Amino acid sequence: MTSPDRSKTTRLFLDGFERVVITGLFAWLCYRFYGTLGETPANMVFLISEGAVALFVLLRRTTDQISVKPFDWAVGGVGTMLPMLLSPSGAGWSGGAIFLIAGAVIALGAKLSLRRSFGIVAANRGVKRDGLYGAVRHPMYLGYFLANAGVLMLNFSIFNACLLIVWAACQLARIRAEEHVLFQDPAYQAHAEKVRFRLLPLVY
């Protein structure tokens, strides 16, 4: 078997494994949070948001322009899976629902712009320039940060806080990994010249 064939086989295996794990984690997340919906209805928005992640992972298109670096797969996978390990605490600030809803709307809008180009490991599935991608280069991650801040406010615990600190570090690493792949595309280079900020206008 040639080296390109081995690389393709590895990508296909990792892709399938990732889909199975994320689907299973989402089912477990629903099981844990279902009983809290009466007390904290906004948790339903969190489940819908994470369900969208699982759905788009299942429907995404494959690509050969994807990183095969173990680090990129690690931060992509861990960064996607960690929110699905959050636990309902039964205590928190109800105002967190505002952040959760705003973040979920932004993340969903970005996913709809990407459609089947969505992915969780650094790859080039096509350069998006319109919609939310005309404001910042990674609006989906902005939505995730807002949504998960809201989830933490609604379900505060030391465990959840520590989990999301690790998650935030993974997200920043994912952004850098994605940019490393995307900047090989002249179309993305031109997009980056026009849209200067990665995550938050005037900040980063």
ABEGO torsion letter per residue (X at the ends): XBAAAAAAAAAAAAAAAAAAAAAAAAAAAAAAAAAAAAABAAAAAAAAAAAAAAAAAAABBBBABBBABAAAAAAAAAAAAAAAABBBAGBEBAAAAAAAAAAAAAAAAAAAAAEAABBABBBBAEBBABEAAAABABAAAAAAAAAAAAAAAABBBAAAAAAAAAAAAAAAAAAAAAAAAAAABAAAAAAAAABABAABBGAX
